[in-house]
Amino acid sequence: MVSTFTFAHHVLGVLIESDLNDELLHKVQAIILERLKENEKINLFIEIRTGSKISLTAFLKDLFFTLKHADQFQKIALVTDLIWFQKVMAVKDLVMNAEIRSFSNKNRMEAISWIAQ
C-alpha cells in the first residue's frame, strides 16, 4: 500500500506501508513522474514502514530509476530501519547532485522537517 502527501508543490512524500515489490514500485514511480511533469526539480520524502521488505528486482529498478532522473531531485529523504538500504542511499549520494539523507523510522519528524526546507 502507498500513501502520498505534499508540503509544497515541489515536495512529494511517499509512505510505503507494505513490502516493496515490482508492482508497488511501478505505482511509486508513476506518482513521482507525475510530480516531475509539474516541477523541474522536486524534494522527495520516502518512508518505508518498519517490517516492510524490498525485493531485489524492485531495489535494482529503483536504483536505475533514481539515477535516470538524478538531475530532477534537489533533496531525497529516506526513512527506514533497513540499514542496508540506508547504506545504498549513501552511495547514491556520491553519484547524484541531490542532497540525500537517511533517517531511522524513529527520526521521521526530523526527516520531514529537513525535506520541507
Rosetta constraint file for C-alpha pairs under 8 A:
AtomPair CA 1 CA 16 HARMONIC 6.12 0.50
AtomPair CA 1 CA 17 HARMONIC 5.31 0.50
AtomPair CA 1 CA 18 HARMONIC 5.58 0.50
AtomPair CA 1 CA 24 HARMONIC 7.39 0.50
AtomPair CA 2 CA 14 HARMONIC 6.83 0.50
AtomPair CA 2 CA 15 HARMONIC 5.61 0.50
AtomPair CA 2 CA 16 HARMONIC 4.89 0.50
AtomPair CA 2 CA 17 HARMONIC 6.21 0.50
AtomPair CA 2 CA 18 HARMONIC 7.88 0.50
AtomPair CA 2 CA 24 HARMONIC 7.64 0.50
AtomPair CA 2 CA 28 HARMONIC 7.34 0.50
AtomPair CA 3 CA 14 HARMONIC 5.83 0.50
AtomPair CA 3 CA 15 HARMONIC 5.06 0.50
AtomPair CA 3 CA 16 HARMONIC 6.78 0.50
AtomPair CA 3 CA 17 HARMONIC 7.96 0.50
AtomPair CA 4 CA 12 HARMONIC 7.20 0.50
AtomPair CA 4 CA 13 HARMONIC 5.32 0.50
AtomPair CA 4 CA 14 HARMONIC 4.53 0.50
AtomPair CA 4 CA 15 HARMONIC 6.07 0.50
AtomPair CA 5 CA 12 HARMONIC 6.27 0.50
AtomPair CA 5 CA 13 HARMONIC 4.90 0.50
AtomPair CA 5 CA 14 HARMONIC 6.63 0.50
AtomPair CA 6 CA 11 HARMONIC 5.83 0.50
AtomPair CA 6 CA 12 HARMONIC 5.14 0.50
AtomPair CA 6 CA 13 HARMONIC 5.89 0.50
AtomPair CA 7 CA 11 HARMONIC 5.75 0.50
AtomPair CA 7 CA 12 HARMONIC 7.18 0.50
AtomPair CA 7 CA 13 HARMONIC 7.98 0.50
AtomPair CA 7 CA 116 HARMONIC 6.51 0.50
AtomPair CA 8 CA 12 HARMONIC 7.74 0.50
AtomPair CA 8 CA 116 HARMONIC 7.67 0.50
AtomPair CA 9 CA 39 HARMONIC 7.80 0.50
AtomPair CA 10 CA 35 HARMONIC 7.74 0.50
AtomPair CA 10 CA 39 HARMONIC 6.30 0.50
AtomPair CA 10 CA 41 HARMONIC 6.95 0.50
AtomPair CA 10 CA 42 HARMONIC 4.69 0.50
AtomPair CA 10 CA 43 HARMONIC 6.11 0.50
AtomPair CA 11 CA 42 HARMONIC 5.70 0.50
AtomPair CA 11 CA 43 HARMONIC 4.66 0.50
AtomPair CA 11 CA 44 HARMONIC 5.99 0.50
AtomPair CA 11 CA 45 HARMONIC 7.60 0.50
AtomPair CA 11 CA 115 HARMONIC 7.44 0.50
AtomPair CA 11 CA 116 HARMONIC 6.78 0.50
AtomPair CA 12 CA 32 HARMONIC 7.71 0.50
AtomPair CA 12 CA 35 HARMONIC 7.54 0.50
AtomPair CA 12 CA 42 HARMONIC 7.18 0.50
AtomPair CA 12 CA 43 HARMONIC 6.27 0.50
AtomPair CA 12 CA 44 HARMONIC 5.10 0.50
AtomPair CA 12 CA 45 HARMONIC 6.12 0.50
AtomPair CA 13 CA 44 HARMONIC 6.02 0.50
AtomPair CA 13 CA 45 HARMONIC 4.50 0.50
AtomPair CA 13 CA 46 HARMONIC 6.02 0.50
AtomPair CA 13 CA 47 HARMONIC 7.93 0.50
AtomPair CA 14 CA 28 HARMONIC 7.58 0.50
AtomPair CA 14 CA 44 HARMONIC 7.79 0.50
AtomPair CA 14 CA 45 HARMONIC 6.05 0.50
AtomPair CA 14 CA 46 HARMONIC 4.91 0.50
AtomPair CA 14 CA 47 HARMONIC 6.28 0.50
AtomPair CA 15 CA 46 HARMONIC 6.03 0.50
AtomPair CA 15 CA 47 HARMONIC 4.84 0.50
AtomPair CA 15 CA 48 HARMONIC 6.23 0.50
AtomPair CA 15 CA 49 HARMONIC 7.38 0.50
AtomPair CA 16 CA 20 HARMONIC 7.38 0.50
AtomPair CA 16 CA 46 HARMONIC 7.51 0.50
AtomPair CA 16 CA 47 HARMONIC 5.99 0.50
AtomPair CA 16 CA 48 HARMONIC 4.85 0.50
AtomPair CA 16 CA 49 HARMONIC 6.17 0.50
AtomPair CA 17 CA 48 HARMONIC 6.40 0.50
AtomPair CA 17 CA 49 HARMONIC 5.31 0.50
AtomPair CA 17 CA 52 HARMONIC 6.86 0.50
AtomPair CA 18 CA 48 HARMONIC 7.94 0.50
AtomPair CA 18 CA 49 HARMONIC 7.29 0.50
AtomPair CA 18 CA 51 HARMONIC 7.97 0.50
AtomPair CA 18 CA 52 HARMONIC 5.25 0.50
AtomPair CA 18 CA 53 HARMONIC 7.48 0.50
AtomPair CA 19 CA 52 HARMONIC 4.62 0.50
AtomPair CA 19 CA 53 HARMONIC 4.65 0.50
AtomPair CA 19 CA 54 HARMONIC 5.89 0.50
AtomPair CA 19 CA 55 HARMONIC 7.83 0.50
AtomPair CA 20 CA 24 HARMONIC 5.82 0.50
AtomPair CA 20 CA 25 HARMONIC 6.26 0.50
AtomPair CA 20 CA 52 HARMONIC 7.13 0.50
AtomPair CA 20 CA 53 HARMONIC 6.05 0.50
AtomPair CA 20 CA 54 HARMONIC 4.68 0.50
AtomPair CA 20 CA 55 HARMONIC 6.36 0.50
AtomPair CA 20 CA 58 HARMONIC 6.77 0.50
AtomPair CA 21 CA 25 HARMONIC 6.04 0.50
AtomPair CA 21 CA 54 HARMONIC 6.29 0.50
AtomPair CA 21 CA 55 HARMONIC 5.47 0.50
AtomPair CA 21 CA 57 HARMONIC 7.59 0.50
AtomPair CA 21 CA 58 HARMONIC 5.39 0.50
AtomPair CA 22 CA 26 HARMONIC 6.12 0.50
AtomPair CA 22 CA 55 HARMONIC 7.71 0.50
AtomPair CA 22 CA 57 HARMONIC 6.84 0.50
AtomPair CA 22 CA 58 HARMONIC 4.99 0.50
AtomPair CA 23 CA 27 HARMONIC 6.62 0.50
AtomPair CA 24 CA 28 HARMONIC 6.35 0.50
AtomPair CA 25 CA 29 HARMONIC 6.07 0.50
AtomPair CA 25 CA 58 HARMONIC 6.34 0.50
AtomPair CA 25 CA 62 HARMONIC 7.41 0.50
AtomPair CA 26 CA 30 HARMONIC 6.15 0.50
AtomPair CA 27 CA 31 HARMONIC 6.37 0.50
AtomPair CA 28 CA 32 HARMONIC 6.35 0.50
AtomPair CA 29 CA 33 HARMONIC 6.07 0.50
AtomPair CA 29 CA 65 HARMONIC 7.92 0.50
AtomPair CA 30 CA 34 HARMONIC 6.20 0.50
AtomPair CA 31 CA 35 HARMONIC 6.51 0.50
AtomPair CA 32 CA 36 HARMONIC 6.20 0.50
AtomPair CA 33 CA 37 HARMONIC 6.29 0.50
AtomPair CA 34 CA 38 HARMONIC 6.93 0.50
AtomPair CA 35 CA 39 HARMONIC 6.35 0.50
AtomPair CA 35 CA 42 HARMONIC 7.74 0.50
AtomPair CA 36 CA 40 HARMONIC 6.22 0.50
AtomPair CA 36 CA 41 HARMONIC 6.72 0.50
AtomPair CA 36 CA 42 HARMONIC 6.94 0.50
AtomPair CA 36 CA 72 HARMONIC 7.41 0.50
AtomPair CA 40 CA 72 HARMONIC 6.26 0.50
AtomPair CA 41 CA 71 HARMONIC 7.63 0.50
AtomPair CA 41 CA 72 HARMONIC 4.43 0.50
AtomPair CA 41 CA 73 HARMONIC 5.22 0.50
AtomPair CA 41 CA 74 HARMONIC 6.12 0.50
AtomPair CA 42 CA 72 HARMONIC 6.44 0.50
AtomPair CA 42 CA 73 HARMONIC 5.05 0.50
AtomPair CA 42 CA 74 HARMONIC 5.75 0.50
AtomPair CA 42 CA 75 HARMONIC 7.19 0.50
AtomPair CA 43 CA 73 HARMONIC 5.91 0.50
AtomPair CA 43 CA 74 HARMONIC 5.39 0.50
AtomPair CA 43 CA 75 HARMONIC 4.63 0.50
AtomPair CA 43 CA 76 HARMONIC 5.83 0.50
AtomPair CA 43 CA 115 HARMONIC 6.40 0.50
AtomPair CA 43 CA 116 HARMONIC 7.84 0.50
AtomPair CA 44 CA 73 HARMONIC 7.19 0.50
AtomPair CA 44 CA 75 HARMONIC 6.18 0.50
AtomPair CA 44 CA 76 HARMONIC 4.71 0.50
AtomPair CA 44 CA 77 HARMONIC 6.25 0.50
AtomPair CA 44 CA 115 HARMONIC 7.25 0.50
AtomPair CA 45 CA 76 HARMONIC 5.84 0.50
AtomPair CA 45 CA 77 HARMONIC 4.73 0.50
AtomPair CA 45 CA 78 HARMONIC 6.13 0.50
AtomPair CA 45 CA 79 HARMONIC 7.73 0.50
AtomPair CA 45 CA 111 HARMONIC 7.81 0.50
AtomPair CA 45 CA 112 HARMONIC 7.42 0.50
AtomPair CA 45 CA 115 HARMONIC 6.63 0.50
AtomPair CA 46 CA 76 HARMONIC 7.64 0.50
AtomPair CA 46 CA 77 HARMONIC 6.15 0.50
AtomPair CA 46 CA 78 HARMONIC 4.95 0.50
AtomPair CA 46 CA 79 HARMONIC 6.09 0.50
AtomPair CA 47 CA 78 HARMONIC 5.92 0.50
AtomPair CA 47 CA 79 HARMONIC 4.46 0.50
AtomPair CA 47 CA 80 HARMONIC 6.04 0.50
AtomPair CA 47 CA 105 HARMONIC 7.77 0.50
AtomPair CA 48 CA 52 HARMONIC 6.56 0.50
AtomPair CA 48 CA 78 HARMONIC 7.87 0.50
AtomPair CA 48 CA 79 HARMONIC 6.17 0.50
AtomPair CA 48 CA 80 HARMONIC 5.15 0.50
AtomPair CA 48 CA 81 HARMONIC 7.95 0.50
AtomPair CA 49 CA 80 HARMONIC 6.53 0.50
AtomPair CA 49 CA 81 HARMONIC 7.99 0.50
AtomPair CA 49 CA 105 HARMONIC 7.26 0.50
AtomPair CA 50 CA 80 HARMONIC 6.84 0.50
AtomPair CA 50 CA 81 HARMONIC 6.29 0.50
AtomPair CA 50 CA 105 HARMONIC 7.10 0.50
AtomPair CA 54 CA 58 HARMONIC 6.55 0.50
AtomPair CA 54 CA 59 HARMONIC 6.40 0.50
AtomPair CA 55 CA 59 HARMONIC 6.16 0.50
AtomPair CA 56 CA 60 HARMONIC 6.24 0.50
AtomPair CA 57 CA 61 HARMONIC 6.11 0.50
AtomPair CA 58 CA 62 HARMONIC 6.00 0.50
AtomPair CA 59 CA 63 HARMONIC 6.23 0.50
AtomPair CA 60 CA 64 HARMONIC 6.39 0.50
AtomPair CA 61 CA 65 HARMONIC 6.08 0.50
AtomPair CA 62 CA 66 HARMONIC 6.02 0.50
AtomPair CA 63 CA 67 HARMONIC 6.23 0.50
AtomPair CA 64 CA 68 HARMONIC 5.99 0.50
AtomPair CA 65 CA 69 HARMONIC 6.32 0.50
AtomPair CA 66 CA 70 HARMONIC 5.63 0.50
AtomPair CA 67 CA 92 HARMONIC 7.98 0.50
AtomPair CA 67 CA 96 HARMONIC 7.36 0.50
AtomPair CA 69 CA 73 HARMONIC 7.31 0.50
AtomPair CA 70 CA 96 HARMONIC 5.73 0.50
AtomPair CA 70 CA 97 HARMONIC 7.11 0.50
AtomPair CA 70 CA 98 HARMONIC 7.23 0.50
AtomPair CA 71 CA 96 HARMONIC 7.25 0.50
AtomPair CA 71 CA 97 HARMONIC 6.66 0.50
AtomPair CA 71 CA 98 HARMONIC 7.37 0.50
AtomPair CA 73 CA 97 HARMONIC 7.91 0.50
AtomPair CA 73 CA 98 HARMONIC 5.57 0.50
AtomPair CA 74 CA 97 HARMONIC 7.47 0.50
AtomPair CA 74 CA 98 HARMONIC 4.61 0.50
AtomPair CA 74 CA 99 HARMONIC 6.31 0.50
AtomPair CA 75 CA 98 HARMONIC 5.09 0.50
AtomPair CA 75 CA 99 HARMONIC 4.62 0.50
AtomPair CA 75 CA 100 HARMONIC 5.76 0.50
AtomPair CA 75 CA 115 HARMONIC 6.71 0.50
AtomPair CA 76 CA 98 HARMONIC 6.95 0.50
AtomPair CA 76 CA 99 HARMONIC 6.27 0.50
AtomPair CA 76 CA 100 HARMONIC 4.76 0.50
AtomPair CA 76 CA 101 HARMONIC 6.48 0.50
AtomPair CA 76 CA 115 HARMONIC 7.22 0.50
AtomPair CA 77 CA 100 HARMONIC 5.95 0.50
AtomPair CA 77 CA 101 HARMONIC 5.12 0.50
AtomPair CA 77 CA 102 HARMONIC 5.84 0.50
AtomPair CA 77 CA 103 HARMONIC 7.33 0.50
AtomPair CA 77 CA 111 HARMONIC 6.19 0.50
AtomPair CA 77 CA 114 HARMONIC 7.93 0.50
AtomPair CA 77 CA 115 HARMONIC 6.35 0.50
AtomPair CA 78 CA 86 HARMONIC 7.40 0.50
AtomPair CA 78 CA 89 HARMONIC 7.94 0.50
AtomPair CA 78 CA 100 HARMONIC 7.79 0.50
AtomPair CA 78 CA 101 HARMONIC 6.36 0.50
AtomPair CA 78 CA 102 HARMONIC 4.69 0.50
AtomPair CA 78 CA 103 HARMONIC 6.05 0.50
AtomPair CA 78 CA 111 HARMONIC 7.78 0.50
AtomPair CA 79 CA 102 HARMONIC 5.90 0.50
AtomPair CA 79 CA 103 HARMONIC 4.71 0.50
AtomPair CA 79 CA 104 HARMONIC 5.47 0.50
AtomPair CA 79 CA 105 HARMONIC 5.56 0.50
AtomPair CA 79 CA 107 HARMONIC 7.81 0.50
AtomPair CA 79 CA 108 HARMONIC 6.19 0.50
AtomPair CA 79 CA 111 HARMONIC 7.17 0.50
AtomPair CA 80 CA 85 HARMONIC 7.86 0.50
AtomPair CA 80 CA 86 HARMONIC 7.33 0.50
AtomPair CA 80 CA 102 HARMONIC 7.48 0.50
AtomPair CA 80 CA 103 HARMONIC 6.38 0.50
AtomPair CA 80 CA 104 HARMONIC 5.12 0.50
AtomPair CA 80 CA 105 HARMONIC 5.29 0.50
AtomPair CA 81 CA 103 HARMONIC 7.88 0.50
AtomPair CA 81 CA 104 HARMONIC 5.14 0.50
AtomPair CA 81 CA 105 HARMONIC 5.90 0.50
AtomPair CA 82 CA 86 HARMONIC 6.50 0.50
AtomPair CA 83 CA 87 HARMONIC 6.35 0.50
AtomPair CA 84 CA 88 HARMONIC 6.38 0.50
AtomPair CA 85 CA 89 HARMONIC 6.31 0.50
AtomPair CA 86 CA 90 HARMONIC 6.51 0.50
AtomPair CA 86 CA 102 HARMONIC 5.64 0.50
AtomPair CA 86 CA 103 HARMONIC 7.85 0.50
AtomPair CA 87 CA 91 HARMONIC 6.65 0.50
AtomPair CA 88 CA 92 HARMONIC 6.38 0.50
AtomPair CA 89 CA 93 HARMONIC 6.26 0.50
AtomPair CA 89 CA 100 HARMONIC 7.05 0.50
AtomPair CA 89 CA 101 HARMONIC 7.59 0.50
AtomPair CA 89 CA 102 HARMONIC 7.17 0.50
AtomPair CA 90 CA 94 HARMONIC 7.00 0.50
AtomPair CA 90 CA 100 HARMONIC 7.23 0.50
AtomPair CA 90 CA 101 HARMONIC 7.52 0.50
AtomPair CA 90 CA 102 HARMONIC 7.87 0.50
AtomPair CA 91 CA 95 HARMONIC 7.23 0.50
AtomPair CA 92 CA 96 HARMONIC 6.14 0.50
AtomPair CA 92 CA 100 HARMONIC 7.91 0.50
AtomPair CA 93 CA 97 HARMONIC 7.33 0.50
AtomPair CA 93 CA 98 HARMONIC 7.06 0.50
AtomPair CA 93 CA 99 HARMONIC 6.83 0.50
AtomPair CA 93 CA 100 HARMONIC 5.70 0.50
AtomPair CA 103 CA 107 HARMONIC 5.88 0.50
AtomPair CA 103 CA 108 HARMONIC 6.56 0.50
AtomPair CA 103 CA 110 HARMONIC 7.96 0.50
AtomPair CA 103 CA 111 HARMONIC 6.42 0.50
AtomPair CA 104 CA 108 HARMONIC 6.71 0.50
AtomPair CA 107 CA 111 HARMONIC 6.61 0.50
AtomPair CA 108 CA 112 HARMONIC 6.18 0.50
AtomPair CA 109 CA 113 HARMONIC 6.17 0.50
AtomPair CA 110 CA 114 HARMONIC 6.16 0.50
AtomPair CA 111 CA 115 HARMONIC 6.08 0.50
AtomPair CA 112 CA 116 HARMONIC 6.12 0.50
AtomPair CA 113 CA 117 HARMONIC 6.67 0.50
